[in-house]
């Protein structure tokens, strides 16, 4: 059974657990940025926000199997529009992928978005992450548009669906 807990950047344990998730899922940063995971990823996870948004708009979550964090997510409230929740990242340790945890975590994030009054969710997946793209499509997300960001090795595919 998967449980969800808010994360805090002031907690050394939370920061260490998120770093471990990135390290335990090295193919993610390799696929999307062409490099190994680093502490830079953790800093971006905890502090990165889109233009016009603040830390108060960002919610961070850890997903746990028992007492061990096996995944994490960040979600921006009311972005890019007031009725939308933006999933910045949903990442699980590679050893825990393809076991249904992503689907279960997404259901929890959708419930959070509904509590916020959002009717839609959006995200961007990098085109070089075919496995991630397939996951989001299976979960009912449809392509909205594509754009280029030099930070990533492929195109950003913006996807969305109703919550």
C-alpha positions in Angstrom: 0.0 0.0 0.0 1.3 3.4 -1.0 1.1 6.4 1.4 1.7 10.1 0.7 3.3 12.6 3.0 4.2 16.3 2.5 7.9 17.1 2.2 9.8 20.0 3.6 13.1 21.5 2.3 14.1 22.2 5.9 14.1 18.5 6.8 17.5 16.9 6.2 15.8 13.5 6.1 13.4 14.7 3.3 16.3 16.2 1.3 18.3 13.0 1.7 15.4 10.8 0.7 14.7 12.9 -2.5 18.4 12.7 -3.5 18.2 9.0 -3.0 15.2 8.8 -5.3 17.1 10.7 -8.0 20.2 8.5 -7.6 18.0 5.3 -7.6 16.4 6.5 -10.9 19.5 7.6 -12.9 18.0 6.9 -16.3 15.5 9.8 -15.8 18.1 12.6 -15.7 20.2 10.8 -18.4 17.2 10.6 -20.7 15.9 14.1 -20.2 19.1 16.1 -19.6 21.9 13.8 -20.8 23.7 13.6 -17.5 23.8 11.8 -14.1 21.6 12.9 -11.3 23.0 15.5 -8.8 22.2 17.6 -5.8 21.2 20.3 -8.4 18.1 18.1 -9.1 17.2 18.1 -5.5 17.5 21.9 -5.2 15.3 22.3 -8.3 12.8 19.9 -6.9 12.4 21.8 -3.6 12.9 25.4 -4.8 12.2 25.6 -8.6 9.0 27.4 -9.6 7.6 28.7 -12.9 7.7 32.4 -13.6 5.1 34.2 -11.6 4.8 31.4 -8.9 6.3 31.3 -5.4 7.2 28.6 -3.0 3.7 29.0 -1.4 2.2 27.7 -4.7 4.3 24.5 -4.7 3.5 21.3 -2.9 6.1 18.5 -2.4 5.2 15.0 -1.7 6.9 11.7 -0.8 5.4 8.4 -1.6 6.1 5.6 0.9 5.9 1.8 0.9 6.0 1.1 4.6 8.5 3.6 6.1 10.7 3.9 3.0 10.3 6.7 0.5 10.1 5.1 -3.0 9.0 8.1 -5.0 8.4 11.9 -4.9 6.4 14.5 -6.7 6.0 18.3 -6.9 2.8 20.0 -7.9 2.2 23.7 -8.6 -1.3 25.0 -7.7 -3.2 27.2 -10.2 -0.6 27.0 -13.0 -0.6 27.6 -15.9 -4.2 28.7 -15.3 -6.2 29.1 -12.1 -8.2 25.9 -12.7 -5.1 23.7 -13.3 -2.5 21.8 -11.2 0.9 21.4 -12.8 2.8 18.2 -12.1 6.4 19.3 -12.2 7.8 15.8 -11.4 6.5 12.4 -10.5 9.5 10.0 -10.0 10.0 6.6 -8.5 13.1 4.6 -7.8 13.8 2.4 -10.8 13.4 -0.7 -8.7 9.8 0.4 -7.9 8.7 1.4 -11.4 6.2 -0.7 -13.4 4.5 -1.9 -10.2 1.4 0.3 -10.2 2.8 2.9 -7.8 2.8 5.7 -10.4 -0.9 5.1 -11.1 -1.7 5.1 -7.4 0.4 8.2 -6.8 -1.3 10.0 -9.7 -4.7 9.2 -8.2 -3.5 10.9 -4.9 -2.3 13.9 -6.8 -5.6 14.2 -8.7 -7.5 14.1 -5.3 -5.2 16.9 -4.0 -5.9 19.0 -7.2 -9.7 18.5 -6.7 -9.4 19.7 -3.1 -7.6 22.8 -4.4 -10.6 23.4 -6.7 -8.7 22.5 -9.9 -10.5 20.7 -12.7 -7.5 20.0 -14.9 -3.9 18.7 -14.5 -1.0 19.4 -16.9 2.6 18.4 -17.1 5.5 18.3 -19.6 7.3 15.1 -20.6 10.6 15.2 -22.6 10.3 13.4 -25.9 13.4 11.3 -25.2 11.5 9.7 -22.2 9.4 7.3 -24.2 8.5 5.2 -21.2 7.3 8.3 -19.2 5.3 9.5 -22.3 3.6 6.1 -22.6 2.7 6.2 -18.8 1.0 9.6 -19.1 -0.9 8.6 -22.2 -2.1 5.4 -20.5 -3.4 7.6 -17.6 -5.5 9.6 -20.0 -3.2 12.6 -20.7 -3.4 14.0 -24.2 -0.9 16.2 -26.0 -1.6 19.9 -25.9 1.5 21.3 -27.6 5.2 20.9 -28.0 8.0 23.3 -27.2 11.8 23.5 -27.0 13.8 24.2 -23.9 17.6 24.1 -24.2 17.9 22.5 -20.8 16.4 19.3 -22.1 17.8 16.9 -24.8 14.4 16.5 -26.5 11.2 18.5 -27.1 8.9 19.2 -24.2 5.5 17.6 -24.8 2.8 19.4 -22.7 0.0 17.0 -21.8 -3.2 17.5 -19.9 -6.4 15.9 -18.7 -9.3 16.5 -16.5 -9.0 15.5 -12.8 
